[in-house]
Amino acid sequence: MGPRDEFLIPNSKIVQLDIKNAIQESFFEHGEKMRKVVFIVLIFSISSIVFSQNLGEKKKKLEDLQDQISREQEHIQQVEEQKKKSESDLSSTKKKKLQSEQKIKKLKKSEKNVKKELDTTIGNLKSTSSYLENLHALCQDEFNKLLFAHYRGVIFSEKRTDTHLLASLIQQTADEIEEIEGKKSGLEKIKRKENRKYEDLVWTRIVTNKKKKKYTTQIGSLEGEISNYEKEHLAALEQKKKLEEEAAALDELITKLQADIFTEHYTYKFSTDKLIWPVKGEVIRGYGVQKSDQYKVSTKNNGIDISAITGTDIVAVEDGVIAYAEWYNGAGKLVIIDHQNGFHTLYSHNSSLLVSKGDKVKKSQLIALSGSTGSARQPCVHFELRKKGIPVDPMNYLE
């Protein structure tokens, strides 16, 4: 997770001064016998200096690895966000396509019904027009008969007939013609209305079908994007996993190197049986290996993540000396406290640091304000407890 304990590296100048004093005393007091001892001490000192330089190089490499992991994590987050957007667009487009299909189905049904009504109206209109033509022919025939009877009576008075009945028949036929013409006019209006309705339905179906085809194309494109995002996401996770494994191996090596260098005795005890919490909040990510059910990927957490809104007070869990207080790669603004008993505590992702390296702090003293700096995805406090540089589960020590 965070920086390894640079503050544990010995001062090479002090080592060299001690060696010089040892050499001078050896020559004066013991002569030739001590020259061998001095030679051994010199070899040990040179080895220690080289060992310390090697440790520094390993720590620098670890920092570079953690920086790569942080960038890879950002890449993974970006890919996840892009994938979620594409999935949202895909869901929306599928919904639109389904609505288009349902609309087309309803339109086809409406078209069928309106076409049936239109055909019925056209049939009735044809029948009415044919009947009206017959009435006109009948009326013309009756009128001709009336005209013939009238002139025959004028010319041949003895053959004069009563034309009132014939005139009455003509009037009835004319009245029926007027009625049928009104019916025909009404049917023509209905035909025009139903025809417009049918044409509108056909046009709407054509337009909707074009939209459906467009949605089908979009769905194929979005599914392709999502497939690419999934491949990119898996590749990024694999790369992140490799970097974490390399960082973990290097972390283990650094811890071993430090353990080999330092032999100081520590009590490994605190002032109370249980430590106070650095901040009050819900533990949103526990210690150890964390599994993702969604992506079937596991990651290791060297501490716990405690949810806390930005600006929440963070306190020291025990007395100690500030060993580190500044920005550190993915950890963001980081505080490390050396409790001088073999334990160190780390507090990362802070928005503000209220202490400096070398400060002595008391239990419950305010040291920082919570935030989401570094690689944090949400405001929280990442808290670690390290025993001789090795992470241990904080939950076993907290109240």
C-alpha positions as CSV (number, residue, x, y, z in Angstrom):
1,M,0.0,0.0,0.0
2,G,2.1,2.9,1.2
3,P,5.7,3.8,1.7
4,R,7.9,1.4,3.5
5,D,9.8,2.5,6.6
6,E,12.6,4.7,5.3
7,F,12.9,6.1,8.7
8,L,14.4,2.9,10.0
9,I,17.6,3.1,7.8
10,P,20.7,3.8,10.0
11,N,22.9,6.9,9.7
12,S,26.0,5.8,7.8
13,K,28.1,8.8,9.1
14,I,27.6,7.6,12.7
15,V,28.6,4.1,11.7
16,Q,31.8,5.4,10.1
17,L,32.6,7.5,13.2
18,D,32.2,4.5,15.4
19,I,34.4,2.5,13.2
20,K,37.1,5.2,13.2
21,N,37.1,5.3,17.1
22,A,37.2,1.5,17.2
23,I,40.3,1.5,14.9
24,Q,42.2,4.0,17.0
25,E,41.6,2.3,20.3
26,S,42.5,-1.1,18.8
27,F,45.9,0.1,17.6
28,F,46.8,1.7,20.9
29,E,45.6,-1.0,23.2
30,H,46.0,-4.3,21.4
31,G,48.3,-3.8,18.5
32,E,48.5,-6.5,15.9
33,K,45.8,-8.7,17.4
34,M,43.2,-6.1,17.0
35,R,44.2,-5.3,13.4
36,K,42.3,-8.5,12.5
37,V,39.3,-7.4,14.5
38,V,39.3,-4.0,12.8
39,F,39.6,-5.7,9.4
40,I,36.5,-7.7,10.2
41,V,34.6,-4.6,11.4
42,L,35.5,-2.8,8.2
43,I,34.2,-5.6,6.1
44,F,31.0,-5.6,8.2
45,S,30.6,-1.9,7.9
46,I,31.1,-1.9,4.1
47,S,28.6,-4.7,3.8
48,S,26.1,-2.7,5.9
49,I,26.5,0.4,3.8
50,V,26.1,-1.6,0.6
51,F,23.1,-3.4,2.1
52,S,21.5,0.0,3.0
53,Q,22.1,1.3,-0.5
54,N,20.5,-1.9,-1.9
55,L,17.5,-1.4,0.4
56,G,17.1,2.2,-0.8
57,E,17.1,1.0,-4.4
58,K,14.5,-1.6,-3.6
59,K,12.3,1.0,-2.0
60,K,12.6,3.3,-5.0
61,K,11.6,0.4,-7.2
62,L,8.6,-0.3,-4.9
63,E,7.5,3.3,-5.2
64,D,7.7,3.1,-9.0
65,L,5.6,-0.1,-8.9
66,Q,3.0,1.4,-6.6
67,D,2.8,4.4,-9.0
68,Q,2.2,2.1,-11.9
69,I,-0.5,0.2,-9.9
70,S,-2.2,3.6,-9.1
71,R,-2.2,4.5,-12.8
72,E,-3.5,1.1,-13.8
73,Q,-6.3,1.4,-11.2
74,E,-7.3,4.8,-12.7
75,H,-7.3,3.1,-16.1
76,I,-9.5,0.3,-14.8
77,Q,-11.9,2.9,-13.3
78,Q,-12.1,4.8,-16.6
79,V,-12.9,1.6,-18.5
80,E,-15.5,0.6,-16.0
81,E,-17.2,4.0,-16.3
82,Q,-17.1,3.8,-20.1
83,K,-18.5,0.3,-20.0
84,K,-21.3,1.3,-17.6
85,K,-22.2,4.2,-20.0
86,S,-22.3,1.9,-23.0
87,E,-24.4,-0.6,-21.0
88,S,-26.8,2.2,-20.0
89,D,-27.0,3.3,-23.7
90,L,-27.5,-0.4,-24.8
91,S,-30.3,-0.8,-22.3
92,S,-32.0,2.4,-23.4
93,T,-31.6,1.5,-27.1
94,K,-33.0,-2.0,-26.6
95,K,-36.0,-0.5,-24.8
96,K,-36.5,1.9,-27.7
97,K,-36.3,-0.9,-30.2
98,L,-38.8,-3.0,-28.2
99,Q,-41.1,0.0,-28.1
100,S,-40.7,0.4,-31.9
101,E,-41.5,-3.3,-32.4
102,Q,-44.6,-3.0,-30.2
103,K,-45.7,0.2,-32.0
104,I,-45.2,-1.5,-35.4
105,K,-47.3,-4.4,-34.3
106,K,-50.1,-2.0,-33.2
107,L,-49.8,0.0,-36.4
108,K,-50.2,-3.1,-38.5
109,K,-53.3,-4.1,-36.6
110,S,-54.7,-0.6,-36.9
111,E,-53.8,-0.6,-40.6
112,K,-55.7,-3.8,-41.1
113,N,-58.8,-2.5,-39.3
114,V,-58.8,0.8,-41.1
115,K,-58.2,-0.9,-44.5
116,K,-61.1,-3.1,-43.8
117,E,-63.3,-0.1,-42.9
118,L,-62.0,1.8,-46.0
119,D,-62.8,-1.2,-48.3
120,T,-66.3,-1.4,-46.8
121,T,-66.8,2.3,-47.3
122,I,-65.5,2.0,-50.9
123,G,-67.9,-0.9,-51.5
124,N,-70.8,1.0,-50.1
125,L,-69.9,4.1,-52.2
126,K,-69.8,2.0,-55.3
127,S,-73.1,0.4,-54.6
128,T,-74.6,3.9,-53.8
129,S,-73.2,5.4,-57.0
130,S,-74.6,2.5,-59.0
131,Y,-78.0,2.8,-57.4
132,L,-77.9,6.6,-57.9
133,E,-77.2,6.1,-61.6
134,N,-80.2,3.8,-61.9
135,L,-82.4,6.3,-60.1
136,H,-81.2,9.1,-62.5
137,A,-82.0,6.7,-65.5
138,L,-85.4,5.9,-63.9
139,C,-86.2,9.6,-63.4
140,Q,-85.2,10.4,-66.9
141,D,-87.4,7.6,-68.2
142,E,-90.4,8.8,-66.1
143,F,-89.9,12.4,-67.3
144,N,-89.8,11.2,-70.9
145,K,-93.1,9.3,-70.4
146,L,-94.7,12.4,-68.7
147,L,-93.5,14.6,-71.6
148,F,-94.9,12.1,-74.2
149,A,-98.2,11.9,-72.4
150,H,-98.5,15.7,-72.3
151,Y,-97.8,16.3,-76.0
152,R,-100.0,13.4,-77.0
153,G,-102.9,15.0,-75.1
154,V,-102.3,18.4,-76.7
155,I,-102.2,16.9,-80.2
156,F,-104.9,14.3,-79.7
157,S,-107.4,15.7,-77.3
158,E,-109.4,12.5,-77.3
159,K,-106.3,10.6,-76.0
160,R,-105.6,13.0,-73.1
161,T,-104.6,11.2,-69.9
162,D,-104.2,12.1,-66.3
163,T,-100.5,13.0,-65.8
164,H,-100.7,13.8,-62.0
165,L,-99.8,10.2,-61.0
166,L,-96.8,10.1,-63.3
167,A,-95.6,13.5,-62.0
168,S,-96.0,12.2,-58.4
169,L,-93.8,9.2,-59.3
170,I,-91.2,11.5,-60.8
171,Q,-91.2,13.6,-57.6
172,Q,-90.7,10.6,-55.4
173,T,-87.8,9.4,-57.6
174,A,-86.2,12.9,-57.5
175,D,-86.6,12.9,-53.7
176,E,-84.9,9.6,-53.4
177,I,-82.1,10.8,-55.7
178,E,-81.5,13.8,-53.4
179,E,-81.4,11.4,-50.4
180,I,-79.0,9.0,-52.1
181,E,-76.8,11.8,-53.3
182,G,-76.5,13.0,-49.7
183,K,-75.6,9.5,-48.6
184,K,-73.0,9.3,-51.4
185,S,-71.5,12.7,-50.3
186,G,-71.3,11.4,-46.7
187,L,-69.6,8.2,-47.8
188,E,-67.1,10.2,-49.9
189,K,-66.2,12.2,-46.8
190,I,-65.8,9.0,-44.8
191,K,-63.6,7.5,-47.5
192,R,-61.3,10.6,-47.6
193,K,-61.0,10.5,-43.8
194,E,-60.3,6.8,-43.6
195,N,-57.9,7.0,-46.6
196,R,-55.9,9.8,-44.8
197,K,-55.9,7.7,-41.6
198,Y,-54.7,4.6,-43.5
199,E,-51.9,6.6,-45.3
200,D,-50.8,8.1,-41.9
201,L,-50.6,4.7,-40.4
202,V,-48.6,3.3,-43.3
203,W,-46.2,6.3,-43.2
204,T,-45.8,6.1,-39.4
205,R,-45.1,2.3,-39.7
206,I,-42.4,3.0,-42.3
207,V,-40.8,5.7,-40.2
208,T,-41.0,3.5,-37.1
209,N,-39.5,0.6,-39.0
210,K,-36.6,2.8,-40.0
211,K,-36.0,3.7,-36.4
212,K,-36.1,0.1,-35.4
213,K,-33.4,-0.7,-38.0
214,K,-31.3,2.2,-36.7
215,Y,-31.7,0.9,-33.1
216,T,-30.7,-2.6,-34.3
217,T,-27.5,-1.1,-35.8
218,Q,-26.8,0.9,-32.6
219,I,-27.4,-2.2,-30.4
220,G,-24.8,-4.2,-32.5
221,S,-22.3,-1.3,-32.2
222,L,-22.9,-0.9,-28.4
223,E,-22.5,-4.6,-27.8
224,G,-19.2,-4.5,-29.7
225,E,-18.1,-1.6,-27.5
226,I,-19.0,-3.4,-24.3
227,S,-17.2,-6.5,-25.5
228,N,-14.1,-4.4,-26.2
229,Y,-14.4,-2.7,-22.8
230,E,-14.7,-6.1,-21.1
231,K,-11.5,-7.3,-22.8
232,E,-9.7,-4.0,-21.9
233,H,-11.0,-4.2,-18.4
234,L,-9.7,-7.8,-18.0
235,A,-6.4,-6.9,-19.5
236,A,-6.0,-4.0,-17.1
237,L,-7.0,-6.1,-14.1
238,E,-4.4,-8.7,-15.2
239,Q,-1.7,-6.0,-15.5
240,K,-2.7,-4.6,-12.1
241,K,-2.6,-8.1,-10.5
242,K,0.9,-8.6,-11.9
243,L,2.1,-5.2,-10.6
244,E,0.6,-6.0,-7.2
245,E,2.3,-9.4,-7.0
246,E,5.6,-7.8,-7.9
247,A,5.0,-5.0,-5.3
248,A,4.1,-7.6,-2.7
249,A,7.2,-9.6,-3.4
250,L,9.3,-6.5,-3.2
251,D,7.5,-5.4,0.0
252,E,8.4,-8.8,1.5
253,L,12.0,-8.4,0.5
254,I,12.2,-4.9,2.1
255,T,10.7,-6.2,5.3
256,K,13.2,-9.0,5.4
257,L,16.1,-6.6,4.7
258,Q,15.0,-4.3,7.5
259,A,14.6,-7.3,9.9
260,D,18.1,-8.4,9.0
261,I,19.6,-4.9,9.6
262,F,17.8,-4.0,12.9
263,T,18.1,-6.1,15.9
264,E,16.7,-3.5,18.4
265,H,14.4,-5.1,21.0
266,Y,10.8,-3.8,21.1
267,T,8.1,-4.5,23.6
268,Y,5.3,-4.8,21.0
269,K,2.9,-3.5,23.7
270,F,0.5,-0.5,23.8
271,S,-0.7,1.5,26.8
272,T,-4.0,-0.3,26.7
273,D,-5.2,-3.7,25.6
274,K,-7.1,-2.3,22.7
275,L,-6.4,0.7,20.5
276,I,-8.9,3.5,19.9
277,W,-10.3,4.0,16.4
278,P,-8.6,6.7,14.2
279,V,-12.1,7.8,13.0
280,K,-15.7,6.7,13.5
281,G,-17.3,5.2,10.5
282,E,-18.2,2.0,8.6
283,V,-15.5,-0.4,7.5
284,I,-16.1,-0.5,3.7
285,R,-13.1,-2.7,2.8
286,G,-11.6,-5.2,5.2
287,Y,-8.1,-6.5,5.7
288,G,-6.6,-9.1,3.5
289,V,-7.7,-10.5,0.1
290,Q,-10.9,-8.9,-1.3
291,K,-12.9,-10.6,-4.0
292,S,-15.0,-8.9,-6.6
293,D,-18.1,-11.0,-7.5
294,Q,-18.8,-8.9,-10.6
295,Y,-15.3,-9.3,-12.2
296,K,-14.1,-12.4,-10.4
297,V,-10.9,-10.7,-9.4
298,S,-9.1,-10.6,-6.0
299,T,-7.0,-7.8,-4.6
300,K,-5.0,-7.6,-1.3
301,N,-5.6,-4.9,1.3
302,N,-2.9,-4.3,3.9
303,G,-5.3,-2.5,6.2
304,I,-8.9,-1.4,6.5
305,D,-10.8,1.4,4.7
306,I,-13.2,3.4,7.0
307,S,-15.9,5.5,5.4
308,A,-15.7,9.2,6.5
309,I,-17.0,12.3,4.9
310,T,-14.3,14.8,3.7
311,G,-12.9,16.9,6.6
312,T,-13.6,14.4,9.4
313,D,-11.1,14.5,12.3
314,I,-8.5,11.7,12.3
315,V,-6.7,11.0,15.6
316,A,-3.6,9.0,16.6
317,V,-4.5,5.6,18.0
318,E,-1.5,5.7,20.4
319,D,1.4,7.9,21.5
320,G,4.3,8.1,19.1
321,V,6.5,10.1,16.8
322,I,5.6,11.2,13.3
323,A,7.8,9.3,10.9
324,Y,6.2,10.5,7.7
325,A,3.7,13.2,6.8
326,E,3.4,14.2,3.2
327,W,2.0,13.1,-0.2
328,Y,2.9,9.5,-1.3
329,N,1.7,8.2,-4.7
330,G,-1.6,6.3,-4.5
331,A,-1.8,6.8,-0.8
332,G,-2.3,10.5,-1.3
333,K,-1.6,12.6,1.8
334,L,-0.1,10.1,4.2
335,V,0.8,10.1,7.9
336,I,2.9,7.3,9.5
337,I,3.4,7.2,13.3
338,D,6.3,5.2,14.9
339,H,4.9,4.1,18.3
340,Q,8.5,3.1,19.3
341,N,7.4,-0.3,20.4
342,G,7.8,-2.2,17.2
343,F,4.5,-1.0,15.7
344,H,3.8,1.7,13.1
345,T,0.3,3.0,12.1
346,L,-0.5,4.5,8.7
347,Y,-3.3,6.9,7.8
348,S,-3.8,7.7,4.1
349,H,-6.1,9.5,1.6
350,N,-6.3,12.5,3.9
351,S,-7.4,15.9,2.6
352,S,-5.2,17.8,5.1
353,L,-2.2,16.9,7.3
354,L,-2.0,18.6,10.7
355,V,1.4,17.2,11.8
356,S,5.0,17.2,10.5
357,K,7.8,14.6,10.5
358,G,9.5,14.4,13.9
359,D,6.5,15.7,15.9
360,K,5.6,13.8,19.1
361,V,1.9,13.0,19.3
362,K,-0.3,11.8,22.1
363,K,-3.1,9.2,21.9
364,S,-6.4,10.9,20.6
365,Q,-4.4,13.8,19.2
366,L,-5.7,15.3,16.0
367,I,-3.3,14.5,13.2
368,A,-5.2,14.9,9.9
369,L,-8.6,15.5,8.2
370,S,-10.1,12.7,6.0
371,G,-10.5,13.0,2.3
372,S,-10.1,11.1,-1.0
373,T,-6.6,11.9,-2.2
374,G,-4.5,9.5,-4.2
375,S,-6.3,6.5,-5.7
376,A,-9.3,6.6,-3.3
377,R,-12.6,6.3,-5.1
378,Q,-14.6,7.8,-2.2
379,P,-13.8,9.8,0.9
380,C,-12.4,7.3,3.5
381,V,-9.5,6.7,5.8
382,H,-7.1,3.8,4.9
383,F,-5.7,2.6,8.2
384,E,-2.8,0.1,8.5
385,L,-1.1,-1.4,11.5
386,R,2.5,-2.8,10.9
387,K,4.4,-4.9,13.3
388,K,8.1,-4.6,12.5
389,G,7.2,-3.4,9.0
390,I,4.8,-6.3,8.3
391,P,1.0,-5.5,7.9
392,V,-1.3,-7.1,10.5
393,D,-5.1,-7.1,10.8
394,P,-6.0,-3.8,12.6
395,M,-9.3,-5.4,13.7
396,N,-7.5,-7.6,16.1
397,Y,-6.1,-4.6,17.9
398,L,-8.9,-2.0,17.7
399,E,-11.6,-1.5,20.4
